Amino acid sequence: MAYLIDRRLQSKKKSAVNRERFIRRYKGQIKDAVARAIKGRSITDVESGEKVAIPVKDVNEPNFGHAHGGVWETVSPGNKEYLKGDRIARPRGGAGSGRGQASNSDQTGEDDFIFELSREEFMNVFFDDLELPNMVKTQLASTTEFKSQRAGYKLSGTTTNIHILRSLRGALGRRIAVGGHSRQRLREAEQELEALLLVAPPDDPRVIALKKEIHHIHTRLLAIPFIDPFDLRYSNRIKVPKPSSQAVMFCIMDVSGSMDETKKDTAKRFFILLYLFLTRAYDKIEVVFIRHHTQAAEVDEHEFFNSRESGGTVVSSALNLLTKIMHERYASSEWNAYVAQASDGDNWDNDSVTCRQLLINTVMPAVQYFAYVEITEGEPQNLWQEYLQVPDHHAHFAMQKIESPADIYPVFRELFKKQPK
């Protein structure tokens, strides 16, 4: 039986295999530590690594020990000052200079085990039990990217592409084929010569003729080249389209007067978290930012997150612009479209009905998933009431309510949790 030992090393000569084994073994504790770490950092810093602390009691290794039963005989070192039964004086207090208030607890403990997760390991744990619903489409290939792939061998090429093993195999086959008859005749002639020398003298004409023939055959075999230019084979490589899944993420944010800076900041954090999640699921991600008040506009990332423009609220303007952009630039047969909408739910009453109809009839059939988050501390608004009817027609529509920034991650996990098979 063969044993393969992976001795890959990371930085500071750390074993990559032992590190992966440690993460698998203490996955539960590490996930708890990551959850605690998330609460103490901003969403914009979520993709960096983290030093996580694991209680020492959770990483203790089992070990064997000897029981203390039976009779034990021990030998202890002696001393020059005390004998058995002597009383030992209490030592005087030292001249310590420590400051601060002492604890009234007599418990002792150990420091927690500190384990540093890399960025990739942190993100793997962070998104471990999440998934994108309806991720697979019928067509995910993008022909804009190519990869080099081996495609057999060819008779010509550059020196660097010579396939040595294939060339030597061809040369060996050629030498066997060309010299096969001569080697057979050589063996027969050597047997005849050996038999003839038993009954005839070395100067016999037949012996001399056989020796000349054997010498001639040896010369012919030595004349066969070890390798010939005809034997050379070159690795052939071709470029083939590389399947590349691609997705477009639409971020829709209400910037009306009712959306104060706190609500806008909460929405921004949710979009950043969603973008980080999508980059782990797709090779190619395009993000479209749509802001709206009474009118909707497609903007760049900086303006989306930093512009102070505000006004009234007409949500249907954003959905109409979304439909237009998808129809013109992102065909549903080639792109996985995801939409995340953030709003405080305040909208013109008549427009909320229009939004519901747009979602059911136009938007939802063209997207993979639609997540709506309503950022409000009070009761749900009229837009929420209309959106409640959408899941009855389309199961890939989800909605959640966010009351404070602390709810962002729990709501995100609820929206994108793994669905039962």
Beta strands, then each sheet from edge to edge (+ up, - down):
strand 1: 50-54
strand 2: 113-117
strand 3: 146-154
strand 4: 234-241
strand 5: 246-254
strand 6: 284-292
strand 7: 296-299
strand 8: 336-343
strand 9: 369-375
strand 10: 397-402
sheet 1: 1+ 2-
sheet 2: 3+ 4-
sheet 3: 7+ 6- 5- 8- 9- 10-
end
